[in-house]
């Protein structure tokens, strides 16, 4: 890592870029439709953009032109946003607030929220297919397969189903990891891997797969810790809700200090996965930022 | 059309084949997950399989080996089934019965139904990406783009959003067609076109696009007519619901006879779209069957 490398500046610039891409993608794919506004509201709620930043950090290590990674960056944020909209629904986690604002169904009603989620999920694949203007078609087809696997019945959806089933049950560390590997880990890992798949870089793909799994877990542990010690104003949502719902979390299973140590171990393992590769400053910075954060 | 060509037998054999493919696809992509059962229940409810039959009818005209068209056939039925699950939800159409059985959320609860729909939608793209074992990757990427467009914010989802918004409104014939072109027409058209896209057959693609638009409309008009004069036992759901909900339909706008004539016109136009092409027996039979049916 170069001594003067400014991760905060890198991240700030990329978040602006991603936000512009997201605006353009919604307009291009949903402009003039009845569902555009709900999609836009949920997408532009000011998220951290961790997943598109992972795409860019991994991608720029292989090709520094950010534009080359536009489609996978937009696709993973579309998927992430759809999953938040559906997770917040009354039949699911029944959350009224997200990032300090009313959740999508609170503003647009349940029907529109379900449809906005469906549209974002579907359009994610449409956006990713657009990458065939930049990358070989075989790589794009592989990328579609990877994203479907990460988001589908054995990935994100299974994680959410397991999480709902675990409510009020005795959940051990192995179960907790099985949930999070799917619910947050699968898409985070896919975000890190997609650029390597598009660029056909097998060595990067293996390293980024390991990196993504460690970062995903570190990120989730940090989320659990913030639910205990975070500032509700910074988080844009109440804290203490996991305890109130009697939910299994890393701090409950490992203690607050144990959870912090575990998160640090995962960050160290993520860094170690990248050894011997060049241009990994942003990836390393992001791994640390996934844990050292206030929201 | 050969005089002895038996459409009913062709259809029966293909439905069996499609059902086996669907069983295998659920097992392969969702086996061992918590969401498998709800996906399976909704998928195997005994639908007419119109969309996969369209894939096979169009595909077999270009290559008679049914197996070549497996992935697009499964993908369109996954998308169709997801759309039914979400449409039936309490926040949407709030239907308790579908094909004579309790709807997915009635059996598995709303959360599982939302997730089963999400999983089917996502896995549809995973299944379609599997077609790269049979077809050129560029064609598979084009097929993914086509399916995303048909199912996404300007297709199926916009149709459902417009349909919900139209409830209790004065809806004219142009509005009604705008709804149905998206809500049912887009996916039916995509089903007919996908084989031509995979096989890279531009002339077929144009003809099948026109054919699909006419069949889609004919099918929807027939649905509206069945809601007036159909047998609830055959349909597996109550009739008269459109009138009860004060819903705009073809029989209400054109009268029962006018609607029937319009459906016949669409079938004739669908047939005309195929003029000059060979091996179209199944496509012609399906266009007629979309209208002459009891369920």
HADDOCK unambig.tbl for C-alpha pairs under 7 A between the chains (distance, minus, plus):
assign (segid A and resid 29 and name CA) (segid B and resid 153 and name CA) 6.71 0.50 0.50
assign (segid A and resid 30 and name CA) (segid B and resid 153 and name CA) 5.25 0.50 0.50
assign (segid A and resid 30 and name CA) (segid B and resid 154 and name CA) 6.14 0.50 0.50
assign (segid A and resid 33 and name CA) (segid B and resid 153 and name CA) 6.97 0.50 0.50
assign (segid A and resid 33 and name CA) (segid B and resid 154 and name CA) 6.54 0.50 0.50
assign (segid A and resid 33 and name CA) (segid B and resid 158 and name CA) 6.31 0.50 0.50
assign (segid A and resid 34 and name CA) (segid B and resid 158 and name CA) 6.46 0.50 0.50
assign (segid A and resid 34 and name CA) (segid B and resid 161 and name CA) 6.36 0.50 0.50
assign (segid A and resid 34 and name CA) (segid B and resid 162 and name CA) 6.95 0.50 0.50
assign (segid A and resid 35 and name CA) (segid B and resid 153 and name CA) 6.85 0.50 0.50
assign (segid A and resid 35 and name CA) (segid B and resid 158 and name CA) 6.66 0.50 0.50
assign (segid A and resid 35 and name CA) (segid B and resid 161 and name CA) 6.90 0.50 0.50
assign (segid A and resid 91 and name CA) (segid B and resid 110 and name CA) 5.81 0.50 0.50
assign (segid A and resid 91 and name CA) (segid B and resid 111 and name CA) 5.26 0.50 0.50
assign (segid A and resid 92 and name CA) (segid B and resid 111 and name CA) 5.46 0.50 0.50
assign (segid A and resid 110 and name CA) (segid B and resid 91 and name CA) 5.82 0.50 0.50
assign (segid A and resid 111 and name CA) (segid B and resid 91 and name CA) 5.28 0.50 0.50
assign (segid A and resid 111 and name CA) (segid B and resid 92 and name CA) 5.45 0.50 0.50
assign (segid A and resid 115 and name CA) (segid B and resid 157 and name CA) 6.23 0.50 0.50
assign (segid A and resid 119 and name CA) (segid B and resid 152 and name CA) 5.11 0.50 0.50
assign (segid A and resid 119 and name CA) (segid B and resid 153 and name CA) 5.04 0.50 0.50
assign (segid A and resid 119 and name CA) (segid B and resid 157 and name CA) 6.23 0.50 0.50
assign (segid A and resid 122 and name CA) (segid B and resid 148 and name CA) 5.62 0.50 0.50
assign (segid A and resid 122 and name CA) (segid B and resid 151 and name CA) 6.73 0.50 0.50
assign (segid A and resid 122 and name CA) (segid B and resid 152 and name CA) 5.31 0.50 0.50
assign (segid A and resid 123 and name CA) (segid B and resid 148 and name CA) 5.96 0.50 0.50
assign (segid A and resid 123 and name CA) (segid B and resid 152 and name CA) 5.77 0.50 0.50
assign (segid A and resid 125 and name CA) (segid B and resid 148 and name CA) 6.29 0.50 0.50
assign (segid A and resid 126 and name CA) (segid B and resid 144 and name CA) 6.83 0.50 0.50
assign (segid A and resid 126 and name CA) (segid B and resid 145 and name CA) 4.99 0.50 0.50
assign (segid A and resid 126 and name CA) (segid B and resid 148 and name CA) 4.99 0.50 0.50
assign (segid A and resid 126 and name CA) (segid B and resid 149 and name CA) 6.70 0.50 0.50
assign (segid A and resid 129 and name CA) (segid B and resid 141 and name CA) 5.74 0.50 0.50
assign (segid A and resid 129 and name CA) (segid B and resid 144 and name CA) 6.46 0.50 0.50
assign (segid A and resid 129 and name CA) (segid B and resid 145 and name CA) 5.59 0.50 0.50
assign (segid A and resid 137 and name CA) (segid B and resid 137 and name CA) 5.24 0.50 0.50
assign (segid A and resid 137 and name CA) (segid B and resid 138 and name CA) 4.73 0.50 0.50
assign (segid A and resid 137 and name CA) (segid B and resid 141 and name CA) 6.31 0.50 0.50
assign (segid A and resid 138 and name CA) (segid B and resid 137 and name CA) 4.73 0.50 0.50
assign (segid A and resid 138 and name CA) (segid B and resid 138 and name CA) 6.79 0.50 0.50
assign (segid A and resid 140 and name CA) (segid B and resid 141 and name CA) 6.73 0.50 0.50
assign (segid A and resid 141 and name CA) (segid B and resid 129 and name CA) 5.74 0.50 0.50
assign (segid A and resid 141 and name CA) (segid B and resid 137 and name CA) 6.30 0.50 0.50
assign (segid A and resid 141 and name CA) (segid B and resid 140 and name CA) 6.72 0.50 0.50
assign (segid A and resid 141 and name CA) (segid B and resid 141 and name CA) 5.75 0.50 0.50
assign (segid A and resid 144 and name CA) (segid B and resid 126 and name CA) 6.83 0.50 0.50
assign (segid A and resid 144 and name CA) (segid B and resid 129 and name CA) 6.45 0.50 0.50
assign (segid A and resid 145 and name CA) (segid B and resid 126 and name CA) 5.00 0.50 0.50
assign (segid A and resid 145 and name CA) (segid B and resid 129 and name CA) 5.58 0.50 0.50
assign (segid A and resid 148 and name CA) (segid B and resid 122 and name CA) 5.62 0.50 0.50
assign (segid A and resid 148 and name CA) (segid B and resid 123 and name CA) 5.96 0.50 0.50
assign (segid A and resid 148 and name CA) (segid B and resid 125 and name CA) 6.30 0.50 0.50
assign (segid A and resid 148 and name CA) (segid B and resid 126 and name CA) 4.99 0.50 0.50
assign (segid A and resid 149 and name CA) (segid B and resid 126 and name CA) 6.71 0.50 0.50
assign (segid A and resid 151 and name CA) (segid B and resid 122 and name CA) 6.75 0.50 0.50
assign (segid A and resid 152 and name CA) (segid B and resid 119 and name CA) 5.13 0.50 0.50
assign (segid A and resid 152 and name CA) (segid B and resid 122 and name CA) 5.32 0.50 0.50
assign (segid A and resid 152 and name CA) (segid B and resid 123 and name CA) 5.79 0.50 0.50
assign (segid A and resid 153 and name CA) (segid B and resid 29 and name CA) 6.72 0.50 0.50
assign (segid A and resid 153 and name CA) (segid B and resid 30 and name CA) 5.26 0.50 0.50
assign (segid A and resid 153 and name CA) (segid B and resid 33 and name CA) 6.97 0.50 0.50
assign (segid A and resid 153 and name CA) (segid B and resid 35 and name CA) 6.85 0.50 0.50
assign (segid A and resid 153 and name CA) (segid B and resid 119 and name CA) 5.05 0.50 0.50
assign (segid A and resid 154 and name CA) (segid B and resid 30 and name CA) 6.13 0.50 0.50
assign (segid A and resid 154 and name CA) (segid B and resid 33 and name CA) 6.54 0.50 0.50
assign (segid A and resid 157 and name CA) (segid B and resid 115 and name CA) 6.24 0.50 0.50
assign (segid A and resid 157 and name CA) (segid B and resid 119 and name CA) 6.24 0.50 0.50
assign (segid A and resid 158 and name CA) (segid B and resid 33 and name CA) 6.31 0.50 0.50
assign (segid A and resid 158 and name CA) (segid B and resid 34 and name CA) 6.48 0.50 0.50
assign (segid A and resid 158 and name CA) (segid B and resid 35 and name CA) 6.67 0.50 0.50
assign (segid A and resid 161 and name CA) (segid B and resid 34 and name CA) 6.36 0.50 0.50
assign (segid A and resid 161 and name CA) (segid B and resid 35 and name CA) 6.91 0.50 0.50
assign (segid A and resid 162 and name CA) (segid B and resid 34 and name CA) 6.95 0.50 0.50
